[in-house]
Amino acid sequence: MSQTWAQCLNTLKDTIPLSQYSVWVQPLKALEDKETLSLMAPNNQVKDYINKNLKTQIKSAVHQHNKDLKIFIGVAPTKKPSTMRQHSTPLFEDYTFDNLVLGNANQMAYGATRQIAENIKGSPYNPFIIYGGSGLGKTHLMQAAGHLAKTLNPNLKVLYVPLMDFVRNITSSLRHNTIEDIKLFYQSADLLLVDDIHLIAGKEKSQEEFFHIFNFLFNGKKQIIFTCDQPPKNIRSLEERLKTRFSQGLNLHLTPPELEMRAAILLKKSQNEKINISLTEDVALFIAGHITSNVRDLEGALLKLKAFVDFSKMDQTLISKEVVEAALGDLIKPQIKNIEVNDIQKEVAKHYALTISDLSSKSRKQHTVLARQMAIYICHELSSLSLNKIGKHFGNRDHSTVIHAIKKINEKMLESAEIKNDYDIIKLKLANL
C-alpha cells in the first residue's frame, strides 16, 4: 500500500463516519508514484459515490501528508469471470410464484415479495425480511422473487446464499487472505437473498463483514431479502447495529397455512411429476385436517402415502380416507374431544351461511333444520354434555328431539355424500381450532 495513503486512512478514520469509511473508503486500492496518488475503486458505484460525497475530505487528508501529489480516482480492472470463485447457490427451479399456493397465511408476504421483484431498483421495502417457523415457505417466496426479477431483467445479478455458506466463505477467505474478493462478489449483487439470517448470531467476524456488505448494497439502493426464524429484534447475540438495520425495512410474519390452504398444497404437490398421485379434494382435506404444522410435514405425509400405495400396488383411484389412515396411522392425531358447544354452533352456522340464533330458532325451513340437526349431532359426538343439556343450547329442546336429530343425521350421511362431506369438513375445522 502507498505510504501516503496509509497515513491518510488514519486521518480519514477520525474525520468521517465509520460507516462511510468502512463501506466506501476502505475498499479503495492506492497506487503512488512521484506525482500522482491513484485511488482505484472496485466498481463505478464506489467511484461515483467518492466523487460526489467524499472527494473533498480525501483531498484534504492527502494534502496534509503530501501537498505535491495529484489525486486520480478511477476503477480497478475487473478480474476475468473465469477466475472469480462462486460464493452463491443457484436458485431452485421449482421455487417460483407459479408453483406457490396462496392462502390467508401467505397472502401479504406474497404481495410484498412480488411487488419487490417487479420493482427491484425502486422498492421502498429494503431490507425485506420474511420470518416464521420452519417449513412455512419462506425460502420459496424469497427465491420466487429472484426468479421473477431475472425474468423481467435478464442482466440483473441475483445472488442467493444460505447464511452458513456465507460464514464458511468468510472463514475460508480470511484463511486465504481473499476477504476483499469475497466482499466484492457479494457487493456486486443487484438482489441479495440470504436464507436463515438468524444463524449469523454470535459469529463476530461474519457479522462485521456482513455489516459492511449490507451497508454497501443498501447505500447503493440494491435490494436485500432475508429469511429468519423470528423478528430480527429478538435475535440474541446479534450486534445492535445489525438489528437496527434489519428492522428499518419491512418485516413480515409467515404463519402456518390454514386448513383449505393445506389441502390445496397437497393437491398441487400431488400433481408434481415426482409424486404423481391421485387425490380427491375430500382425501386432501382429511390429510390436511390432521397434518397441521407446516408444508414440509405435508410433503412428508404425501410421500409416505405414495410409498404405501406403490408398495401395495394399489389402484390410485381407490385412495380413500381409510387408506390414508392405514398409510399415515402414526401421523394422524386423535380427534379432539370436549369441544365447546358455542364453537360447534359457530362453525356449523358459518358452514351453512346461517346465524347461531337460527340454530336455536323454531324455524322449520329445510336448510335450517339440517344445520340444526348437524350441530346437535356433532355436539353429541364431541362434547361431554348430556342430551338434555345439549337440547337447552338449541332453544330448550327436549332429549327426544336431540335423539331424533342424531338419528336423522346418521341416516342422511348414509344416503347423501354431500351431507357426509359437510360433516367431515366441519369436524376438520373444529379439530383445528
N, C-alpha and C positions, 0 to 999 in steps of 0.2 A: 504494500500500500504506500501511496505517496506520503512522505513525512509531513508535508504541509497539511494534507487532508486529515491525517490522524490528529493533528493539533486542532484543526477546525471542528472535527467531530466533538471533541471535548467542550469546545466553546458553544457549539450549537445545542448540545445536550442540556446546557444550562439556560439557554435563551429562548427555546421554543418548546411547546408542549411535548411531553414524552410520546404521546400517541402519534403526533406528526413526525417526530424524529424517527421512531421505530418503523413506521409504515412507509415513509417517503424518502427520508434522508439515508438511513442505514443501508438500504439496498444499492445505493449508488457505488459504482466502481470508479476509482480515481487513477488517472494516468498523468504523470507530471514530467514536463521537460523544462528547459531553461526559461521558456517564455509563457507556456500555457499549462493550466490545470484543466484536464478534460474529465468531466464527470459523466459517466455513462450510465444511463437509466436502463433498467431491464426491459422496458417497453415504452410505447408512446404515451400511455396513460400517466406513467410516473413522470416522464419528461414534461408533459403539458402541465401537470399539477405543480411541479417545481417552478417552472417558468411563471406561472400565474400567481402562486401563493408564497413561495419561499426563496425566490431568486435574490431579493434584496438582502435577506438575512444571511444567505450563503456568501454573497459578495462581501458583506461587511466582515464576516468571520475570516474569509480568505485574506482580505487586506490587513487584518490585524496581525497576521503572521507572515505575509509576504505581499508587499504593495506592488511589486513588479509583475506579478503573474496575471495573465489574462485568463478569463474563465470561459470554457466551452461546455455546453450541456447538450449531450446527444443520446443516442440509443445504442446500446451494445449490440453487436451482431448476434442474431439468434442461432442457436445450435440447430444442426440438421435434425429433422424429426426422427431419423433412424437412431440417433444417439440418445434420445430422451427416453428414460425409463418410464414405463406406465405405472402410475400410482393409483389408478381408479379401477372400478369394476364395471363391466358392461351392464347396461340396463336389461332387465328380464323381459323377454319378448311378450309374455302374457300380461304383464302389468300395465295395461292401457286403460283409458277411460271406457272404451267399448266393452271391456271384459269386467267392468265394475258393476256390481248390483247395488242399486240405490235404495235407501230407506231413511226413516227418520234419524237413525243413528249417525249417518254419514252425510246427510244432505248438505249441511252448512259447510263442512270441510271440503266436500266435492266442489261446491260452488266457488269457494275461495281458491282452491287449488287450480281449477280450470281457468278462472279469471287471471291468475298469476301467469299460467302457462301461455295464455293468449296475449299477455302484455308484459313480457319479461323485462323490457327496458324502462317501463314506466309504472310498475305496480307500486301502490302505496304500502303493501304488506311485506315489509322486509326488515328483519328476517321473518319467515313464516314457519311456525313450529306446530306440528301435529303431535299431540301427546295422548297417551292412554295405555291400557293394558296390552299384553302380548296377544298376537293373533287377531287383531281387530281390523287390519287392512291399512295400517299407517304407511308401510313401505310401498304398497300397491298405489296408494294415492300419490305419494311423492314421486315415484318413478313414472306414473302416468303423466305428470306434469313435464317430466323430461322428454318423454316420447312425443307429446303434443308440441312442445316448444321446438324440438328438432324438425318435426314435420312442417311446421309453419315457417321455420327459418333453418334450412339445412346447414348454414355456415355457423350456426350457434355452437359454442363449445359447452357441452353439458358433461359435468363430472359427477359421478356417483361413487361414494366411498362409505363402507361401514366404519364406524368410529375405531374399532380395534385394528382395522387395516391401516387407518391413518396413524395410530400410535406406533404400529410396527414400522411404518415408513419413516416416521420421525426418528425412532430409535436407530434404525439402520443408517439413516443419513447422518446422524451425529457420529456414529461409529466410523463412517467412511468420509467424514468431513464434506458432505454434499448437501448440507441443510439449506443453503441458498437455492440450490437447484430444485429441491422439492417444494420449497415455498413458492418459487416462480411458477412451478407446474400448477399448483392449486390456485395461485393468483391469476392464472390465465383463463379461468373459468368465466363464462357468462352466466351460467347457472350451476351452483354448487349444491349437491344433495348429500347430506350426511345422515346416516342411519344410527340411531341409538346414541345420541349426543350425550346422554347422561353418563355413559361409561367413561367419559373424559375426567370425571370427578376423581380427585386425588392424584392425578398424573400431572405433576407440576410443569415439567418441560413441554409436554404436549399442549397443556393449557396456554403456556406462554407463546408457543409458535402459532397455535390456532388463533389466539388473540390478534396477532399481527396479520395473519391471513384474513381473518374476519374483517378487521378494520380496513384493510386494503380493498377488499371487494365491496364492502358497504359504502366506503367513501367514493368508490368508482361507480356506484349505482348498479352493481351487479347483484343478481337475485340469489338469495340463500334460503334453502328449505331444510329443516331438520325434522327428525322424529325423536320422540323422547317418551319415557315411561311415566312421566309426572310433570307438573308445571315446573319450568326451569327455576323459579324462585325457591322451590322446595329441595333442590338437589344439594345434598351435603357434600362438603369438600370441593365445592366449585367456587373459583375465585369470584369475588363480588363484582369485579369489572365485567366478567363474562355474564354473570346473572343479569346485570343491568342491561347489557347489550342484547341478550336473548329475549328479555322481557319488553324491549322497546318496540318490537314488531307485533305481529298478530299470533296469538297462541290459541289454538282450538283443541277442545277435548273430544276425542273419539270414544263413543260408548259402545257397549255390546249391542249387536243387532237385535231388533225386536222379532217376535215370532214370524210374522209374514216375510220379513226380510231374510231370516234364516232359511225359511222354506224356499224362497226364490234363489238364494245362493246354492242350495242343494240341487235344485232343478237345473240351474245354469251349469254347475260343475259336473253334473251327471251327463251332460251332453258333450263334455270335453272328450276328444278322441282318445285320450289316455285312459279315461274311465269308461265312458260309453256304456252307461247302464240305464235301463228304462225305469223311471219313477213316475207315479201318478202324483197329482197335487195332494191327495189325501195322505199318501205314504210320506211325502216330503214334509207335510205339516206334522205328522206323527213323530218323525225323527226330530224335527226342529223343536217340538214341544218338550223333548227330553234332553237334547244337547243344547244347552243354553249359554255356554261360556263364551266361545269365540269361533272365528271362522276356521282356524286350524283344527279344532276339535270336530267341527262339522265335516271337514275334509277327511279326517281320520276315520270317522264313522262311515262315511261313504265308501272309502277304500276297504274297510272291513266287511261291509255289506257286499261289495263287489266280489271280494275273495270268497265269501260264503257261497254266493250264487255260482261263481265259476267252478269252485271245487265240488259243489253239489250237482253241477251240470244241469242246473235248473233253467227252465224257460223264463226269461226276464219278465214276460208278461204276467207271470204268476207271483211277482213280488207283492206281498201283502203286509199288513201290519203284523200278522202272526210270523211271517218270515223275518221281518225286521226284529221282532222280539227274540227270535231264535238266534239271529246273527249277532245282535248287539246286546244280548242279555245283561252283560256286566256294565254296560254304559247307560242302560235305561233306568232312570230314577223311579222309585215307587211313587205312586200318586199321593199328593198331599191331602191329608185328612183335616177335618175340623176347620174348614174354611167358613168365614163369617157369612151369614145369610145375606147381609147387605151387599157384600161383594158379589155374591152369586146373582142377586137381583139386578145389580148394576150391569154385569156382563151380559145377562140374558136380555135385559131391556135394550142394551146397546146393539146386540146382535140382531134383534127383531125390529129395531127402529121404533121402540116404544119408550114410555117413561116408567119409572119404578111404580108410580101411583097406578098406572094401567094394570100392573100385575096384581094389585090389591083391590081393584075396582070390581063392580058387578057386571061389567061388560061381557056379553056373550058372543061378540064378534069372533069368528073362527080363528083369525090370526092372533088375537089377544088371548083366547083360550089356550091355543097351542103354546104360546110363550109362557103363560102362567103355569101350565102343566109341566113344561120343561123345567122351569125354575124350581117347582116343588120337587120334581123327580131328582134333580141334581142336589138340592138341599138334603133330601133323604139319604143320598149316596155319600155326600162329602161332609155334612155337618153332623154334630153329635146330638142334635135336638130330637125330642120325641115328636110323634106325628101331631099331637095337639099343639105343641109349641111352634112347629112349622106352620100349621094352619093359622095361628094367630098373626104370623108375619104376612099372610096373604088375605087380609080382610076378615080375620076371625073365622075362617072356615074350619069346620069340624074334622075329626080324624078320618071319617068315612070319605069325605071329599078328597082328602090328601091321598088316601089309599086308591081312590078312583083315578086320580091324576097319575099316580105312579104306574098303575095298570095300563092306562091308555098310552103313555109314552113307551112302555115296553112293547105294546102291540104295534104302535106306529113305527118304531125303529126297525121291527122285523119286516114291516110292509113297505117302508119308504127309505131308500138310500139317502134321499135328501135330508130327511129328519135325523137319520143316524149321523150324517155329516155335520149337521147343526150341533148335535150333542158333542161330537168329537172336538169340534173347533172351540166350543165354549169351555169344555174341560181343559183343553190345552192352554187357553188363555188364563184360566183360573190357576193352573199349575205354575204359571209364570208370573203371578202377582208378586 
